[in-house]
Amino acid sequence: MSNLKGKRVLIFQQRSWGKGVGRFLAKKLFDEGCELAALTFKETTHDLIVNQPDVKYHHILFGDGILRDPRAYLAGDVYSLEEICSELGVDSIWPFVYSMRLYTKSYGDKYYFGYKKNVSDERMIEYIQAVYKCIKFFFDGFKADLVICPNFVSLMHIMFNLYGRKHNVPVLASTDSKVQGFYIFVEGYQCDRGIFFDRVNFLNDRRKETPNRARARQYINEFRDNFKTPTYIKISDNKTFFQKIRAELGPYKQILRWYIKRPKDMLKLGPTYEYKPPKIILRDHFCEKSYKKFMNRFSYYPLEAVKRYAYLPLQFQPEETIDVRAPYFSNQIETARLVAQSLPDDYTLVVKEHPVMIGKRSPSYIEKVARTVNVKFIDYRIASEKVLKGSSVVISPSSTSIAEAAFLKIPAIQLGDLGTSLKLPNVTHHTDLTTLSAKIKEVLSKNLNTDEYERKLENYVAAVFDTGFDYDKITKEWAGEGKSLLWGAYKTEIERILS
């Protein structure tokens, strides 16, 4: 008999993840005897989950329907924010509201998102109340033993996670481990709880040893010999002639499709990155071309002319790393200004654009950063390895650069709360910018060339190998061994959590 038989599991069947991984996991759990419910997002995913014959769900609720009309879902029910905050165990709900990019930002105003709210505060409060009602239904009505999410990126994910934590119901997701290709399981929206974190703590306290120490040491040495760039980073924009033609004609093909089969504004929020009227399609196309041209012609400060510097990489935005886990530092222009004015002695701040944001941030945004006092804005095409190796310290809300700096023994100050990178031995967590100058001096005085540092770095990497799974291998071999590898990882983790 399966250890999972009779367990009640809610799955966030979310967009493309729901169509692929989520649907696959649901079938496996159903075959194990679990009782299932689903929260679906995106209409095509919802229809697929509703109509599939392989899994019998007790309940299927369309999450985007709640987003579209929270008042209709509430049906007259009212919950105070005081009650909601108490049940979630937080003092304020508003830092989490910022993650609702379709509500708190306006795609119709500007490409790529305008930083003005798209709906009223009253509408946001109705949505908070509606999510809370949804939570009460699945926890008190369906009586979920476990919630599975693809990630923690939105207000609904965060509220489910907070409520589950307070009421002892685990909410499980996976996230990038900062070890190339590997993902780990996490149980907190800040990616700060779970088996990986327990494993790192055990290794750091020398309460356990790992069979993967030699493998971790090899990975670290390989990184230092041949810098490992994240697989999602693609600096080169070289296209063939036919690819360029296709890119130019793409928007007009989208417009033609719009008029032939006009889509509905399913969320009733006006233009979004998924619902684009023809004028928005053209705006996006020409803005992106113009912004890219601006970036490629911009007069960057020469890196070789900078002597001693701290490095602040700009973050992709809107995105979970900054909007969920560092909401108080989401104004990156202001963060750069405050960090730059906090630098001690003769240090300056080097800032580089995120490669994936090229063509998405406006020239005025870039110029504001570049013309900030004590900031040197450098070419985004300069390799991160070169920038990091010349820096004295990395300062960032949270980023891949912090992890890369760890392998190069460069100290880092993390402003945000991302839990994975806080386990790296080069990281100091500091949120008070009024005392940043003193903290920088303190961090710069630390000696990272020690055996203890090296062991803690090995512990981090080994803990990833001990508890994580090779997501790159799973995706490459999805048609074959990949599915069994993924199910093996999830089943082991689910059984551990529910035991």
Buried (B, 14 or more C-beta within 10 A) or exposed (E): EEEBEEBBBBBBBBBEBBBBBBBBBBBBBBEBEBBBBBBBBBBEBBEBBEEBEEBEBEEBBBBBBBBBBBEEBBEEEEBEBEEBBEBBEBEEBBBBBBBBBBBBBBBBEBBBBBBEBBBEEEBBBBBBBBBBBBBBBBBEEBEBBBBBBBBBBBBBBBBBBBBBBEEEBBBBBBBBBBBBBBBBBBBBBBBBBBBBBEBBBBBBEEEBEBEBBEBBBEBBEEBEEEBBBBEEEEEEEEEEEEEEEEEEEEBEEBBEEBEEEEEEEBBEBBBBBEBBBBEBBBBBBEBBEBBBEBBEEBEBBEBEEBEBBBBBBBBBBBBBBBBBBBBBBBBBBEBBBBBBBBBEEEBBBBBBBBBBBBBBBBEEBBEBBBEBEBBBBBBBBBEBBEBBEBBBBBBBBBBBBBBBBBBBBBBBBBBBBBBBBBBBBBBBBBBEBEEBBEBBEBBBEEEBEEEEBBBBBBBBBBBBBBBBBBBBBBEEBBEEEBBEBBBEBBBBBBBEBBE
